[in-house]
Amino acid sequence: MTNPSGNKQSPDTQQRGADLSKKGLGKLGDPLRLASDFGSVLVVDDDPDAVEILCRLLETQKLRTLSAQSGRECLEIARAQSVDVILLDVTMPGMDGLTVCTELARDDRTRAIPVILVTARDDHATRVAGMKLGVSEFITKPVNKTELFTRVRGQLEGRALARQMDQAIQEPAKE
């Protein structure tokens, strides 16, 4: 079988795609599959206009969004609701983005959520600190929407694959 890019798919890949299709999910990377099937994106920034703009951009891509305007609010939402990716501003009053990352990593409920840091401070020290805290990606302000969509979708697809692997491990072995 050949995929849209013209590459041959292995029998295992074909079978996984068939299994997903049976579940009504389509294949990962399938342009017909709604991105909202993957989950939700929590957008966190102390600037309400920035939150609104990012949420609107993501919603044009059929993504579900949640919003928070502080680090504390981010933690509350991430602990209480199903969140698949967090877009997190670095510079916020009270609790900055790096401190939020530290708190997310300490909690079993939030440790696996990929974090994309959105920052105007694109300096080496911030990137290193973020990487040490397990940040998945960095986006600089002003945000390029193509980069935003690509990075968020990549994290959502990774999260979907991780869930599939977890489910496969938990399913009893078929004999």
PyMOL CGO cylinders between C-alpha atoms (Angstrom):
from pymol import cmd
from pymol.cgo import CYLINDER

trace = [
    CYLINDER, 0.00, 0.00, 0.00, 1.25, 3.51, -0.79, 0.3, 1, 1, 1, 1, 1, 1,
    CYLINDER, 1.25, 3.51, -0.79, 0.53, 6.53, 1.41, 0.3, 1, 1, 1, 1, 1, 1,
    CYLINDER, 0.53, 6.53, 1.41, -0.20, 10.04, 0.03, 0.3, 1, 1, 1, 1, 1, 1,
    CYLINDER, -0.20, 10.04, 0.03, 3.52, 10.90, -0.03, 0.3, 1, 1, 1, 1, 1, 1,
    CYLINDER, 3.52, 10.90, -0.03, 4.19, 7.92, -2.33, 0.3, 1, 1, 1, 1, 1, 1,
    CYLINDER, 4.19, 7.92, -2.33, 6.08, 5.84, 0.26, 0.3, 1, 1, 1, 1, 1, 1,
    CYLINDER, 6.08, 5.84, 0.26, 5.30, 2.18, 0.76, 0.3, 1, 1, 1, 1, 1, 1,
    CYLINDER, 5.30, 2.18, 0.76, 3.68, 1.35, 4.10, 0.3, 1, 1, 1, 1, 1, 1,
    CYLINDER, 3.68, 1.35, 4.10, 4.73, -1.72, 6.04, 0.3, 1, 1, 1, 1, 1, 1,
    CYLINDER, 4.73, -1.72, 6.04, 2.11, -4.36, 6.86, 0.3, 1, 1, 1, 1, 1, 1,
    CYLINDER, 2.11, -4.36, 6.86, 2.33, -3.29, 10.53, 0.3, 1, 1, 1, 1, 1, 1,
    CYLINDER, 2.33, -3.29, 10.53, 1.62, 0.33, 9.61, 0.3, 1, 1, 1, 1, 1, 1,
    CYLINDER, 1.62, 0.33, 9.61, -1.29, -0.77, 7.42, 0.3, 1, 1, 1, 1, 1, 1,
    CYLINDER, -1.29, -0.77, 7.42, -2.70, -2.86, 10.28, 0.3, 1, 1, 1, 1, 1, 1,
    CYLINDER, -2.70, -2.86, 10.28, -2.41, 0.01, 12.80, 0.3, 1, 1, 1, 1, 1, 1,
    CYLINDER, -2.41, 0.01, 12.80, -4.18, 2.29, 10.34, 0.3, 1, 1, 1, 1, 1, 1,
    CYLINDER, -4.18, 2.29, 10.34, -6.91, -0.31, 9.85, 0.3, 1, 1, 1, 1, 1, 1,
    CYLINDER, -6.91, -0.31, 9.85, -7.29, -0.70, 13.63, 0.3, 1, 1, 1, 1, 1, 1,
    CYLINDER, -7.29, -0.70, 13.63, -7.64, 3.06, 14.08, 0.3, 1, 1, 1, 1, 1, 1,
    CYLINDER, -7.64, 3.06, 14.08, -10.13, 3.25, 11.23, 0.3, 1, 1, 1, 1, 1, 1,
    CYLINDER, -10.13, 3.25, 11.23, -12.26, 0.55, 12.87, 0.3, 1, 1, 1, 1, 1, 1,
    CYLINDER, -12.26, 0.55, 12.87, -12.34, 2.71, 15.99, 0.3, 1, 1, 1, 1, 1, 1,
    CYLINDER, -12.34, 2.71, 15.99, -13.44, 5.67, 13.86, 0.3, 1, 1, 1, 1, 1, 1,
    CYLINDER, -13.44, 5.67, 13.86, -10.16, 7.50, 14.40, 0.3, 1, 1, 1, 1, 1, 1,
    CYLINDER, -10.16, 7.50, 14.40, -8.59, 7.40, 10.93, 0.3, 1, 1, 1, 1, 1, 1,
    CYLINDER, -8.59, 7.40, 10.93, -4.82, 7.30, 10.58, 0.3, 1, 1, 1, 1, 1, 1,
    CYLINDER, -4.82, 7.30, 10.58, -2.37, 9.61, 12.30, 0.3, 1, 1, 1, 1, 1, 1,
    CYLINDER, -2.37, 9.61, 12.30, -1.41, 12.26, 9.82, 0.3, 1, 1, 1, 1, 1, 1,
    CYLINDER, -1.41, 12.26, 9.82, -4.58, 11.63, 7.82, 0.3, 1, 1, 1, 1, 1, 1,
    CYLINDER, -4.58, 11.63, 7.82, -5.76, 15.07, 6.67, 0.3, 1, 1, 1, 1, 1, 1,
    CYLINDER, -5.76, 15.07, 6.67, -9.38, 13.97, 7.07, 0.3, 1, 1, 1, 1, 1, 1,
    CYLINDER, -9.38, 13.97, 7.07, -8.88, 13.15, 10.73, 0.3, 1, 1, 1, 1, 1, 1,
    CYLINDER, -8.88, 13.15, 10.73, -10.03, 16.01, 12.95, 0.3, 1, 1, 1, 1, 1, 1,
    CYLINDER, -10.03, 16.01, 12.95, -7.29, 17.35, 15.17, 0.3, 1, 1, 1, 1, 1, 1,
    CYLINDER, -7.29, 17.35, 15.17, -9.87, 17.63, 17.96, 0.3, 1, 1, 1, 1, 1, 1,
    CYLINDER, -9.87, 17.63, 17.96, -9.82, 13.82, 18.06, 0.3, 1, 1, 1, 1, 1, 1,
    CYLINDER, -9.82, 13.82, 18.06, -6.42, 14.16, 19.70, 0.3, 1, 1, 1, 1, 1, 1,
    CYLINDER, -6.42, 14.16, 19.70, -7.49, 16.23, 22.68, 0.3, 1, 1, 1, 1, 1, 1,
    CYLINDER, -7.49, 16.23, 22.68, -7.20, 19.76, 23.99, 0.3, 1, 1, 1, 1, 1, 1,
    CYLINDER, -7.20, 19.76, 23.99, -4.65, 22.56, 24.16, 0.3, 1, 1, 1, 1, 1, 1,
    CYLINDER, -4.65, 22.56, 24.16, -4.34, 24.75, 27.26, 0.3, 1, 1, 1, 1, 1, 1,
    CYLINDER, -4.34, 24.75, 27.26, -3.16, 28.26, 26.31, 0.3, 1, 1, 1, 1, 1, 1,
    CYLINDER, -3.16, 28.26, 26.31, -1.53, 30.17, 29.19, 0.3, 1, 1, 1, 1, 1, 1,
    CYLINDER, -1.53, 30.17, 29.19, -0.48, 33.83, 29.06, 0.3, 1, 1, 1, 1, 1, 1,
    CYLINDER, -0.48, 33.83, 29.06, -1.01, 36.79, 31.39, 0.3, 1, 1, 1, 1, 1, 1,
    CYLINDER, -1.01, 36.79, 31.39, -1.99, 38.89, 28.35, 0.3, 1, 1, 1, 1, 1, 1,
    CYLINDER, -1.99, 38.89, 28.35, -5.69, 38.17, 27.63, 0.3, 1, 1, 1, 1, 1, 1,
    CYLINDER, -5.69, 38.17, 27.63, -5.30, 39.36, 24.03, 0.3, 1, 1, 1, 1, 1, 1,
    CYLINDER, -5.30, 39.36, 24.03, -2.46, 36.88, 23.43, 0.3, 1, 1, 1, 1, 1, 1,
    CYLINDER, -2.46, 36.88, 23.43, -4.59, 34.07, 24.87, 0.3, 1, 1, 1, 1, 1, 1,
    CYLINDER, -4.59, 34.07, 24.87, -7.53, 35.01, 22.66, 0.3, 1, 1, 1, 1, 1, 1,
    CYLINDER, -7.53, 35.01, 22.66, -5.40, 35.21, 19.51, 0.3, 1, 1, 1, 1, 1, 1,
    CYLINDER, -5.40, 35.21, 19.51, -3.71, 31.86, 20.13, 0.3, 1, 1, 1, 1, 1, 1,
    CYLINDER, -3.71, 31.86, 20.13, -7.02, 30.17, 20.97, 0.3, 1, 1, 1, 1, 1, 1,
    CYLINDER, -7.02, 30.17, 20.97, -8.66, 31.54, 17.83, 0.3, 1, 1, 1, 1, 1, 1,
    CYLINDER, -8.66, 31.54, 17.83, -5.74, 30.42, 15.66, 0.3, 1, 1, 1, 1, 1, 1,
    CYLINDER, -5.74, 30.42, 15.66, -5.85, 26.91, 17.11, 0.3, 1, 1, 1, 1, 1, 1,
    CYLINDER, -5.85, 26.91, 17.11, -9.62, 26.71, 16.76, 0.3, 1, 1, 1, 1, 1, 1,
    CYLINDER, -9.62, 26.71, 16.76, -9.30, 27.45, 13.01, 0.3, 1, 1, 1, 1, 1, 1,
    CYLINDER, -9.30, 27.45, 13.01, -7.48, 24.12, 12.90, 0.3, 1, 1, 1, 1, 1, 1,
    CYLINDER, -7.48, 24.12, 12.90, -10.38, 22.35, 14.65, 0.3, 1, 1, 1, 1, 1, 1,
    CYLINDER, -10.38, 22.35, 14.65, -8.46, 22.12, 17.92, 0.3, 1, 1, 1, 1, 1, 1,
    CYLINDER, -8.46, 22.12, 17.92, -10.20, 22.37, 21.29, 0.3, 1, 1, 1, 1, 1, 1,
    CYLINDER, -10.20, 22.37, 21.29, -8.76, 25.04, 23.53, 0.3, 1, 1, 1, 1, 1, 1,
    CYLINDER, -8.76, 25.04, 23.53, -8.78, 25.92, 27.21, 0.3, 1, 1, 1, 1, 1, 1,
    CYLINDER, -8.78, 25.92, 27.21, -7.32, 29.15, 28.54, 0.3, 1, 1, 1, 1, 1, 1,
    CYLINDER, -7.32, 29.15, 28.54, -5.59, 30.43, 31.65, 0.3, 1, 1, 1, 1, 1, 1,
    CYLINDER, -5.59, 30.43, 31.65, -4.08, 33.80, 32.51, 0.3, 1, 1, 1, 1, 1, 1,
    CYLINDER, -4.08, 33.80, 32.51, -1.72, 32.77, 35.30, 0.3, 1, 1, 1, 1, 1, 1,
    CYLINDER, -1.72, 32.77, 35.30, 0.55, 29.96, 36.33, 0.3, 1, 1, 1, 1, 1, 1,
    CYLINDER, 0.55, 29.96, 36.33, -1.71, 29.00, 39.23, 0.3, 1, 1, 1, 1, 1, 1,
    CYLINDER, -1.71, 29.00, 39.23, -4.77, 28.86, 36.97, 0.3, 1, 1, 1, 1, 1, 1,
    CYLINDER, -4.77, 28.86, 36.97, -2.81, 26.69, 34.53, 0.3, 1, 1, 1, 1, 1, 1,
    CYLINDER, -2.81, 26.69, 34.53, -1.97, 24.20, 37.26, 0.3, 1, 1, 1, 1, 1, 1,
    CYLINDER, -1.97, 24.20, 37.26, -5.57, 24.08, 38.49, 0.3, 1, 1, 1, 1, 1, 1,
    CYLINDER, -5.57, 24.08, 38.49, -6.93, 23.39, 35.00, 0.3, 1, 1, 1, 1, 1, 1,
    CYLINDER, -6.93, 23.39, 35.00, -4.22, 20.85, 34.10, 0.3, 1, 1, 1, 1, 1, 1,
    CYLINDER, -4.22, 20.85, 34.10, -4.89, 18.92, 37.30, 0.3, 1, 1, 1, 1, 1, 1,
    CYLINDER, -4.89, 18.92, 37.30, -8.67, 18.96, 36.95, 0.3, 1, 1, 1, 1, 1, 1,
    CYLINDER, -8.67, 18.96, 36.95, -9.28, 18.50, 33.22, 0.3, 1, 1, 1, 1, 1, 1,
    CYLINDER, -9.28, 18.50, 33.22, -7.97, 16.44, 30.34, 0.3, 1, 1, 1, 1, 1, 1,
    CYLINDER, -7.97, 16.44, 30.34, -5.20, 18.51, 28.75, 0.3, 1, 1, 1, 1, 1, 1,
    CYLINDER, -5.20, 18.51, 28.75, -3.01, 17.15, 25.97, 0.3, 1, 1, 1, 1, 1, 1,
    CYLINDER, -3.01, 17.15, 25.97, -0.66, 20.06, 25.27, 0.3, 1, 1, 1, 1, 1, 1,
    CYLINDER, -0.66, 20.06, 25.27, 0.12, 23.26, 27.16, 0.3, 1, 1, 1, 1, 1, 1,
    CYLINDER, 0.12, 23.26, 27.16, 1.17, 26.44, 25.33, 0.3, 1, 1, 1, 1, 1, 1,
    CYLINDER, 1.17, 26.44, 25.33, 2.84, 28.38, 28.12, 0.3, 1, 1, 1, 1, 1, 1,
    CYLINDER, 2.84, 28.38, 28.12, 4.20, 31.93, 28.25, 0.3, 1, 1, 1, 1, 1, 1,
    CYLINDER, 4.20, 31.93, 28.25, 7.53, 32.19, 30.05, 0.3, 1, 1, 1, 1, 1, 1,
    CYLINDER, 7.53, 32.19, 30.05, 7.23, 35.70, 31.48, 0.3, 1, 1, 1, 1, 1, 1,
    CYLINDER, 7.23, 35.70, 31.48, 4.22, 36.03, 33.77, 0.3, 1, 1, 1, 1, 1, 1,
    CYLINDER, 4.22, 36.03, 33.77, 3.81, 37.80, 37.12, 0.3, 1, 1, 1, 1, 1, 1,
    CYLINDER, 3.81, 37.80, 37.12, 3.56, 35.68, 40.24, 0.3, 1, 1, 1, 1, 1, 1,
    CYLINDER, 3.56, 35.68, 40.24, 4.48, 32.28, 38.83, 0.3, 1, 1, 1, 1, 1, 1,
    CYLINDER, 4.48, 32.28, 38.83, 6.54, 32.33, 35.64, 0.3, 1, 1, 1, 1, 1, 1,
    CYLINDER, 6.54, 32.33, 35.64, 6.40, 29.62, 32.99, 0.3, 1, 1, 1, 1, 1, 1,
    CYLINDER, 6.40, 29.62, 32.99, 9.53, 27.82, 34.16, 0.3, 1, 1, 1, 1, 1, 1,
    CYLINDER, 9.53, 27.82, 34.16, 8.13, 27.56, 37.70, 0.3, 1, 1, 1, 1, 1, 1,
    CYLINDER, 8.13, 27.56, 37.70, 4.89, 26.18, 36.23, 0.3, 1, 1, 1, 1, 1, 1,
    CYLINDER, 4.89, 26.18, 36.23, 6.93, 23.54, 34.39, 0.3, 1, 1, 1, 1, 1, 1,
    CYLINDER, 6.93, 23.54, 34.39, 8.60, 22.55, 37.67, 0.3, 1, 1, 1, 1, 1, 1,
    CYLINDER, 8.60, 22.55, 37.67, 5.19, 22.14, 39.33, 0.3, 1, 1, 1, 1, 1, 1,
    CYLINDER, 5.19, 22.14, 39.33, 3.77, 20.19, 36.37, 0.3, 1, 1, 1, 1, 1, 1,
    CYLINDER, 3.77, 20.19, 36.37, 6.71, 17.77, 36.55, 0.3, 1, 1, 1, 1, 1, 1,
    CYLINDER, 6.71, 17.77, 36.55, 6.13, 17.13, 40.28, 0.3, 1, 1, 1, 1, 1, 1,
    CYLINDER, 6.13, 17.13, 40.28, 2.54, 15.97, 39.81, 0.3, 1, 1, 1, 1, 1, 1,
    CYLINDER, 2.54, 15.97, 39.81, 1.74, 12.49, 38.45, 0.3, 1, 1, 1, 1, 1, 1,
    CYLINDER, 1.74, 12.49, 38.45, -1.44, 13.87, 36.85, 0.3, 1, 1, 1, 1, 1, 1,
    CYLINDER, -1.44, 13.87, 36.85, 0.42, 16.48, 34.78, 0.3, 1, 1, 1, 1, 1, 1,
    CYLINDER, 0.42, 16.48, 34.78, 3.98, 15.23, 34.31, 0.3, 1, 1, 1, 1, 1, 1,
    CYLINDER, 3.98, 15.23, 34.31, 3.31, 13.64, 30.88, 0.3, 1, 1, 1, 1, 1, 1,
    CYLINDER, 3.31, 13.64, 30.88, 1.65, 16.71, 29.34, 0.3, 1, 1, 1, 1, 1, 1,
    CYLINDER, 1.65, 16.71, 29.34, 3.90, 18.18, 26.64, 0.3, 1, 1, 1, 1, 1, 1,
    CYLINDER, 3.90, 18.18, 26.64, 4.70, 21.86, 27.19, 0.3, 1, 1, 1, 1, 1, 1,
    CYLINDER, 4.70, 21.86, 27.19, 5.45, 24.32, 24.41, 0.3, 1, 1, 1, 1, 1, 1,
    CYLINDER, 5.45, 24.32, 24.41, 7.03, 27.47, 25.83, 0.3, 1, 1, 1, 1, 1, 1,
    CYLINDER, 7.03, 27.47, 25.83, 5.95, 30.65, 24.07, 0.3, 1, 1, 1, 1, 1, 1,
    CYLINDER, 5.95, 30.65, 24.07, 8.41, 33.43, 24.75, 0.3, 1, 1, 1, 1, 1, 1,
    CYLINDER, 8.41, 33.43, 24.75, 9.63, 36.81, 23.62, 0.3, 1, 1, 1, 1, 1, 1,
    CYLINDER, 9.63, 36.81, 23.62, 12.89, 35.97, 25.45, 0.3, 1, 1, 1, 1, 1, 1,
    CYLINDER, 12.89, 35.97, 25.45, 14.55, 33.68, 22.95, 0.3, 1, 1, 1, 1, 1, 1,
    CYLINDER, 14.55, 33.68, 22.95, 17.79, 33.45, 24.84, 0.3, 1, 1, 1, 1, 1, 1,
    CYLINDER, 17.79, 33.45, 24.84, 20.05, 30.47, 25.42, 0.3, 1, 1, 1, 1, 1, 1,
    CYLINDER, 20.05, 30.47, 25.42, 19.59, 30.44, 29.22, 0.3, 1, 1, 1, 1, 1, 1,
    CYLINDER, 19.59, 30.44, 29.22, 15.78, 30.22, 28.93, 0.3, 1, 1, 1, 1, 1, 1,
    CYLINDER, 15.78, 30.22, 28.93, 16.01, 27.37, 26.41, 0.3, 1, 1, 1, 1, 1, 1,
    CYLINDER, 16.01, 27.37, 26.41, 18.48, 25.42, 28.55, 0.3, 1, 1, 1, 1, 1, 1,
    CYLINDER, 18.48, 25.42, 28.55, 16.36, 25.91, 31.68, 0.3, 1, 1, 1, 1, 1, 1,
    CYLINDER, 16.36, 25.91, 31.68, 13.27, 24.78, 29.77, 0.3, 1, 1, 1, 1, 1, 1,
    CYLINDER, 13.27, 24.78, 29.77, 14.99, 21.70, 28.37, 0.3, 1, 1, 1, 1, 1, 1,
    CYLINDER, 14.99, 21.70, 28.37, 16.18, 20.72, 31.86, 0.3, 1, 1, 1, 1, 1, 1,
    CYLINDER, 16.18, 20.72, 31.86, 12.54, 20.90, 32.97, 0.3, 1, 1, 1, 1, 1, 1,
    CYLINDER, 12.54, 20.90, 32.97, 11.36, 18.69, 30.10, 0.3, 1, 1, 1, 1, 1, 1,
    CYLINDER, 11.36, 18.69, 30.10, 9.87, 21.35, 27.83, 0.3, 1, 1, 1, 1, 1, 1,
    CYLINDER, 9.87, 21.35, 27.83, 8.98, 19.77, 24.48, 0.3, 1, 1, 1, 1, 1, 1,
    CYLINDER, 8.98, 19.77, 24.48, 9.18, 22.80, 22.18, 0.3, 1, 1, 1, 1, 1, 1,
    CYLINDER, 9.18, 22.80, 22.18, 9.84, 26.54, 22.05, 0.3, 1, 1, 1, 1, 1, 1,
    CYLINDER, 9.84, 26.54, 22.05, 8.03, 29.17, 19.98, 0.3, 1, 1, 1, 1, 1, 1,
    CYLINDER, 8.03, 29.17, 19.98, 9.13, 32.80, 19.92, 0.3, 1, 1, 1, 1, 1, 1,
    CYLINDER, 9.13, 32.80, 19.92, 6.83, 35.80, 19.87, 0.3, 1, 1, 1, 1, 1, 1,
    CYLINDER, 6.83, 35.80, 19.87, 5.48, 37.10, 17.63, 0.3, 1, 1, 1, 1, 1, 1,
    CYLINDER, 5.48, 37.10, 17.63, 4.12, 33.64, 16.87, 0.3, 1, 1, 1, 1, 1, 1,
    CYLINDER, 4.12, 33.64, 16.87, 4.30, 32.35, 13.31, 0.3, 1, 1, 1, 1, 1, 1,
    CYLINDER, 4.30, 32.35, 13.31, 1.01, 30.52, 12.79, 0.3, 1, 1, 1, 1, 1, 1,
    CYLINDER, 1.01, 30.52, 12.79, 2.48, 27.83, 10.52, 0.3, 1, 1, 1, 1, 1, 1,
    CYLINDER, 2.48, 27.83, 10.52, 5.12, 27.04, 13.14, 0.3, 1, 1, 1, 1, 1, 1,
    CYLINDER, 5.12, 27.04, 13.14, 2.45, 27.07, 15.86, 0.3, 1, 1, 1, 1, 1, 1,
    CYLINDER, 2.45, 27.07, 15.86, 0.23, 24.61, 13.99, 0.3, 1, 1, 1, 1, 1, 1,
    CYLINDER, 0.23, 24.61, 13.99, 3.15, 22.32, 13.13, 0.3, 1, 1, 1, 1, 1, 1,
    CYLINDER, 3.15, 22.32, 13.13, 4.54, 22.20, 16.65, 0.3, 1, 1, 1, 1, 1, 1,
    CYLINDER, 4.54, 22.20, 16.65, 1.15, 21.72, 18.33, 0.3, 1, 1, 1, 1, 1, 1,
    CYLINDER, 1.15, 21.72, 18.33, 0.09, 18.99, 15.89, 0.3, 1, 1, 1, 1, 1, 1,
    CYLINDER, 0.09, 18.99, 15.89, 3.41, 17.20, 16.37, 0.3, 1, 1, 1, 1, 1, 1,
    CYLINDER, 3.41, 17.20, 16.37, 2.93, 17.16, 20.13, 0.3, 1, 1, 1, 1, 1, 1,
    CYLINDER, 2.93, 17.16, 20.13, -0.70, 16.06, 19.81, 0.3, 1, 1, 1, 1, 1, 1,
    CYLINDER, -0.70, 16.06, 19.81, 0.23, 13.21, 17.49, 0.3, 1, 1, 1, 1, 1, 1,
    CYLINDER, 0.23, 13.21, 17.49, 3.00, 12.16, 19.88, 0.3, 1, 1, 1, 1, 1, 1,
    CYLINDER, 3.00, 12.16, 19.88, 0.51, 12.19, 22.74, 0.3, 1, 1, 1, 1, 1, 1,
    CYLINDER, 0.51, 12.19, 22.74, -1.94, 10.08, 20.68, 0.3, 1, 1, 1, 1, 1, 1,
    CYLINDER, -1.94, 10.08, 20.68, 0.81, 7.55, 19.92, 0.3, 1, 1, 1, 1, 1, 1,
    CYLINDER, 0.81, 7.55, 19.92, 1.78, 7.38, 23.61, 0.3, 1, 1, 1, 1, 1, 1,
    CYLINDER, 1.78, 7.38, 23.61, -1.84, 6.63, 24.50, 0.3, 1, 1, 1, 1, 1, 1,
    CYLINDER, -1.84, 6.63, 24.50, -2.01, 3.89, 21.88, 0.3, 1, 1, 1, 1, 1, 1,
    CYLINDER, -2.01, 3.89, 21.88, 1.16, 2.34, 23.27, 0.3, 1, 1, 1, 1, 1, 1,
    CYLINDER, 1.16, 2.34, 23.27, -0.19, 2.51, 26.82, 0.3, 1, 1, 1, 1, 1, 1,
    CYLINDER, -0.19, 2.51, 26.82, -3.44, 0.90, 25.68, 0.3, 1, 1, 1, 1, 1, 1,
    CYLINDER, -3.44, 0.90, 25.68, -1.58, -1.86, 23.83, 0.3, 1, 1, 1, 1, 1, 1,
    CYLINDER, -1.58, -1.86, 23.83, 0.50, -2.61, 26.93, 0.3, 1, 1, 1, 1, 1, 1,
    CYLINDER, 0.50, -2.61, 26.93, -2.60, -2.74, 29.14, 0.3, 1, 1, 1, 1, 1, 1,
    CYLINDER, -2.60, -2.74, 29.14, -4.61, -4.98, 26.80, 0.3, 1, 1, 1, 1, 1, 1,
    CYLINDER, -4.61, -4.98, 26.80, -4.29, -8.67, 27.61, 0.3, 1, 1, 1, 1, 1, 1,
    CYLINDER, -4.29, -8.67, 27.61, -2.02, -10.53, 25.20, 0.3, 1, 1, 1, 1, 1, 1,
    CYLINDER, -2.02, -10.53, 25.20, -4.03, -12.27, 22.49, 0.3, 1, 1, 1, 1, 1, 1,
    CYLINDER, -4.03, -12.27, 22.49, -3.13, -15.90, 22.05, 0.3, 1, 1, 1, 1, 1, 1,
]
cmd.load_cgo(trace, "trace")
